[in-house]
């Protein structure tokens, strides 16, 4: 799977969970950089915050 495919899949999951498109794209870009080890080791505080915001939409949509 290419980085672009991974990014596209992540955007799809996030937007299906009602995550705003811009936030989904930003989070997908960040997560695809760290794939498959999504621990975000080395990520900036801003990158971690963006990913956490996006994750909240997924958690909320799973009720």
Sine and cosine of phi, psi and omega as CSV:
sin_phi,cos_phi,sin_psi,cos_psi,sin_omega,cos_omega
0.00,0.00,0.78,-0.63,0.00,-1.00
-0.98,0.21,0.27,-0.96,0.03,-1.00
-0.85,0.52,-0.63,0.78,0.00,-1.00
-0.91,0.42,-0.64,0.77,0.04,-1.00
-0.90,0.43,-0.67,0.74,0.02,-1.00
-0.89,0.46,-0.72,0.69,-0.01,-1.00
-0.87,0.49,-0.69,0.72,0.01,-1.00
-0.89,0.46,-0.66,0.75,0.01,-1.00
-0.90,0.43,-0.66,0.75,0.01,-1.00
-0.91,0.41,-0.69,0.72,0.03,-1.00
-0.86,0.52,-0.68,0.73,-0.01,-1.00
-0.87,0.49,-0.73,0.69,0.01,-1.00
-0.88,0.47,-0.71,0.70,-0.05,-1.00
-0.92,0.39,-0.69,0.72,-0.01,-1.00
-0.94,0.33,-0.50,0.87,0.11,-0.99
-0.89,0.45,-0.44,0.90,0.02,-1.00
-1.00,-0.06,0.32,0.95,0.04,-1.00
0.93,0.36,0.34,0.94,0.08,-1.00
-0.95,0.31,0.73,-0.69,0.04,-1.00
-0.83,0.56,0.61,-0.79,-0.10,-1.00
-0.80,0.60,-0.74,0.68,-0.02,-1.00
-0.88,0.47,-0.69,0.72,0.02,-1.00
-0.91,0.42,-0.67,0.75,0.02,-1.00
-0.88,0.48,-0.69,0.72,0.00,-1.00
-0.91,0.42,-0.68,0.73,0.01,-1.00
-0.90,0.44,-0.73,0.68,-0.01,-1.00
-0.90,0.43,-0.66,0.76,0.00,-1.00
-0.89,0.45,-0.64,0.77,0.03,-1.00
-0.89,0.46,-0.69,0.72,0.01,-1.00
-0.91,0.41,-0.76,0.64,-0.04,-1.00
-0.89,0.45,-0.59,0.81,-0.01,-1.00
-0.93,0.38,-0.43,0.90,0.07,-1.00
-0.93,0.37,-0.51,0.86,-0.08,-1.00
-0.97,-0.23,0.03,1.00,-0.01,-1.00
-0.92,0.38,0.64,-0.77,0.06,1.00
-1.00,0.00,-0.06,1.00,0.00,-1.00
-1.00,-0.01,1.00,0.04,-0.10,-0.99
-0.99,0.13,0.53,0.85,0.01,-1.00
-0.98,0.22,-0.23,0.97,0.01,-1.00
0.89,0.46,0.42,0.91,0.07,-1.00
-0.90,0.44,0.82,-0.57,-0.04,-1.00
1.00,-0.08,-0.10,0.99,0.03,-1.00
-0.96,0.27,0.48,-0.88,0.06,-1.00
-0.97,0.25,0.26,-0.97,0.05,-1.00
-0.86,0.51,-0.62,0.79,0.00,-1.00
-0.90,0.43,-0.69,0.72,0.02,-1.00
-0.88,0.47,-0.69,0.73,0.02,-1.00
-0.89,0.46,-0.67,0.74,0.00,-1.00
-0.89,0.46,-0.68,0.73,0.01,-1.00
-0.87,0.48,-0.72,0.69,-0.01,-1.00
-0.90,0.44,-0.67,0.74,0.01,-1.00
-0.90,0.44,-0.64,0.77,0.05,-1.00
-0.87,0.49,-0.70,0.71,0.01,-1.00
-0.91,0.42,-0.65,0.76,0.00,-1.00
-0.88,0.47,-0.54,0.84,0.01,-1.00
-0.88,0.48,-0.59,0.80,0.04,-1.00
-0.90,0.44,-0.65,0.76,0.00,-1.00
-0.92,0.39,-0.71,0.70,0.02,-1.00
-0.87,0.49,-0.71,0.70,-0.01,-1.00
-0.90,0.44,-0.58,0.82,-0.03,-1.00
-0.96,0.27,-0.36,0.93,0.03,-1.00
-1.00,0.05,-0.04,1.00,0.09,-1.00
0.75,0.66,0.00,0.00,0.00,0.00
